[in-house]
Amino acid sequence: MSAAETQKRVEELGAWFQNLNLNGVQTAPQHFLGDYPAVKFARFEEALPNDLTGQSVLDIGCNAGFYSLEMKRRGAERVLGVDFDERYLAQARFAAEVRGVEVEFRQLSVYDVGTLGEKFDLVIFMGVLYHLRHPLLALDLIREHVAKDLMLFQSMQRGSNDAMQVEQDYDFWQTEMFARPDFPALYFIEHKYAGDPTNWWIPNRACTEAMLRSAGFEIVAHPEDEVFVCQVREQESESDVTRATRQAKGSFRA
Ligand SMILES: C[S@@+](CC[C@H](N)C(=O)[O-])C[C@H]1O[C@@H](n2cnc3c(N)ncnc32)[C@H](O)[C@@H]1O
């Protein structure tokens, strides 16, 4: 396909969020974060295995497929990109066609990952959490249904970039930690943030880490402020939330 034809198709596919280079054509050259997500990826790419031969990858909220295509380039055997927005999936399918790689893109919400009935060696969950009304539910579902080993995770974060050591329990009358900026906090966006009504909950760093742990992930690398490489915690057969709910049934205290 010529550069002129590529340019025409890129324009027909609507506004792009991810800037990809397709046949020399930039899909989102005006992105407010620059050459995104390539500039971001450059800051943490070495934290991921360079050789994914034989591995399966699930890219949740794949958008135009930047990470899916990159994992395929690293040799992954099977890459499935899912997003609930069919507009972005059309862009991703076109990008894969231009690059000549085989990646499956499917319309699916993160809340429905259980319907895949399959676990993946690497789950990519980048830039989606803060767009969700139910972020912890999404993490629990990923942990329970699709994460076999590693998860590459990113969230926008606001507030303090420090994370205090949280205690296992606090006395009812102990309240001073809630005023600490490094206590886990999830900021609720009732209306819009950055002009975007799909931004719902923005964690500080302590909260990102606490949510990942609570959902059954161990953080094994933190290569960039917003990026975490996590491993499924082995001995955990159910998420902390599931266990807490089960225990609460037997000993509920108001
Ligand atoms: C900020 S973009 C991030 C795209 C890409 N993962 C990245 O890091 O560059 C958020 C993406 O998540 C998708 N998304 C939002 N809510 C979703 C949901 N409930 N299920 C699946 N995808 C969702 C959006 O359509 C969009 O493509």
PDBQT file of the ligand as one rigid body, heavy atoms in Angstrom, charges set to zero:
ROOT
HETATM    1  C1  LIG A 301      -6.061   5.816  27.472  1.00  0.00    +0.000 C 
HETATM    2  S1  LIG A 301      -6.439   4.553  26.317  1.00  0.00    +0.000 S 
HETATM    3  C2  LIG A 301      -5.049   3.468  26.576  1.00  0.00    +0.000 C 
HETATM    4  C3  LIG A 301      -4.739   2.697  25.349  1.00  0.00    +0.000 C 
HETATM    5  C4  LIG A 301      -3.510   1.789  25.453  1.00  0.00    +0.000 C 
HETATM    6  N1  LIG A 301      -3.706   0.687  26.342  1.00  0.00    +0.000 N 
HETATM    7  C5  LIG A 301      -2.301   2.580  25.818  1.00  0.00    +0.000 C 
HETATM    8  O1  LIG A 301      -1.791   2.441  26.937  1.00  0.00    +0.000 OA
HETATM    9  O2  LIG A 301      -1.829   3.361  25.002  1.00  0.00    +0.000 OA
HETATM   10  C6  LIG A 301      -7.757   3.649  27.113  1.00  0.00    +0.000 C 
HETATM   11  C7  LIG A 301      -8.325   2.534  26.250  1.00  0.00    +0.000 C 
HETATM   12  O3  LIG A 301      -9.124   1.715  27.075  1.00  0.00    +0.000 OA
HETATM   13  C8  LIG A 301     -10.330   1.402  26.401  1.00  0.00    +0.000 C 
HETATM   14  N2  LIG A 301     -11.329   1.087  27.426  1.00  0.00    +0.000 N 
HETATM   15  C9  LIG A 301     -11.929   1.935  28.293  1.00  0.00    +0.000 A 
HETATM   16  N3  LIG A 301     -12.805   1.273  29.069  1.00  0.00    +0.000 NA
HETATM   17  C10 LIG A 301     -12.735  -0.035  28.692  1.00  0.00    +0.000 A 
HETATM   18  C11 LIG A 301     -13.404  -1.206  29.116  1.00  0.00    +0.000 A 
HETATM   19  N4  LIG A 301     -14.337  -1.185  30.077  1.00  0.00    +0.000 N 
HETATM   20  N5  LIG A 301     -13.085  -2.384  28.527  1.00  0.00    +0.000 NA
HETATM   21  C12 LIG A 301     -12.156  -2.427  27.541  1.00  0.00    +0.000 A 
HETATM   22  N6  LIG A 301     -11.510  -1.332  27.074  1.00  0.00    +0.000 NA
HETATM   23  C13 LIG A 301     -11.791  -0.150  27.652  1.00  0.00    +0.000 A 
HETATM   24  C14 LIG A 301     -10.612   2.639  25.563  1.00  0.00    +0.000 C 
HETATM   25  O4  LIG A 301     -11.497   2.368  24.485  1.00  0.00    +0.000 OA
HETATM   26  C15 LIG A 301      -9.208   3.018  25.115  1.00  0.00    +0.000 C 
HETATM   27  O5  LIG A 301      -8.850   2.373  23.932  1.00  0.00    +0.000 OA
ENDROOT
TORSDOF 0
